[in-house]
Amino acid sequence: MAVRSRTKDRKSRHVEAALTLTSMMDMFTIILLFLLKSFSSEGEIMTVDKSLRLPVSISTQTPKQRFIIQISTNDIIAEGEAVAVVEDEIKKTEYVIAPLLEALNKNTERLAFIAQNNPNIKFSGEVIVQGDKSIPFALLKKVMYTCGQAGYNGISLAVISSE
Amino acid sequence: MAYRPSKRSHHRAEEGDLNLTPIMNIFIIIIPFLLLTAVFVKTAVIDIYLPQEAQGGGGGGSSEQKLLAIKVTKSGFELGGLGPGIKVPLKDDKYDFNGLTEELVRLKDRYPSQEEVILLFDQETAYDLVVKVMDAARETTVLKDEVRKRRFLFPAVSLGENE
């Protein structure tokens, strides 16, 4: 018995060892399909700060490149630059957030300057507001009013699409 | 001379293994590329347009038109302006969005040309709730022939504050 098994061992050593790649191929195919499905050719137009928790909505409208106003729980940020502190602005009774208005007007001027040389660029008066879930409506209203005062009438609220 | 079946050809028929190496190479390159470009959290926007003051002349006729208003208070939703005043109270201490959708669908059936709605919120209403009510007012899904279909209710949303 022992002798026989030894001869068998010697025989099998000559057989080429092949990896069974079938299961790995299965896995790769599934991953590939999943990634292709979630592939978007546009890339991310709008970057959202990690500390900002956007509300969830059923809207599927895709964002465009616009002037971005972020309202976090601490600061109001216009195009990456902190312009006002949330707490102070909530306490104030006036509707206009002065530093934000200034930032918006500066952007309008900048666009007007660019438009002198490049007629393709037009002032669209559109902004994207990225607000944190927990901000009160009063603050949102102030930001919207300020945008309106600066001539920005198209306001888009950034949300996370649930679909 | 009699043909003796060749040993080699017999052997080849036995193990019909595909050469998977090139496919594996492609997969290993494509998968990291797709992983980098994949967008897992999809952002979207909701457009709201502030009424423009300059357009006041043309809009004289439409201003007489009655507008639907949804008032969001601590005790629930109140619908007014269009049709009889309807109250949708809280259900189990939560806002009854299903009830609101039902009432809105009924109103839309009665006034199919009506597109606008004004949402009124308290000062301290959280932004999350604002977006949820906007979603409910803008559209709903209806079961038609066992397929879920989107139905627009009042897509032109404007925001206001509770007096």
Interface residues (C-beta under 8 A of the other chain):
Chain A: A18 L21 M24 M25 F28 I31 L32 L35 L36 S38 F39 S40 G43 E44 M46 V48 L54 P55 V56 S57 I58 S59 T60 Q61 T62 P63 I128 G131 D132 K133 S134 I135 P136 F137 A138 L140 K141 M144 C147 G148 N153 G154 I155 S156 L157 A158 V159 I160 S161 E163
Chain B: E15 D17 L20 I23 M24 F27 I30 I31 L34 L35 T37 A38 V39 F40 V41 K42 T43 A44 V45 I46 D47 I48 Y49 L50 Q52 F121 D122 Q123 E124 T125 A126 Y127 D128 V130 V131 K132 M134 D135 R138 E139 L159 E161
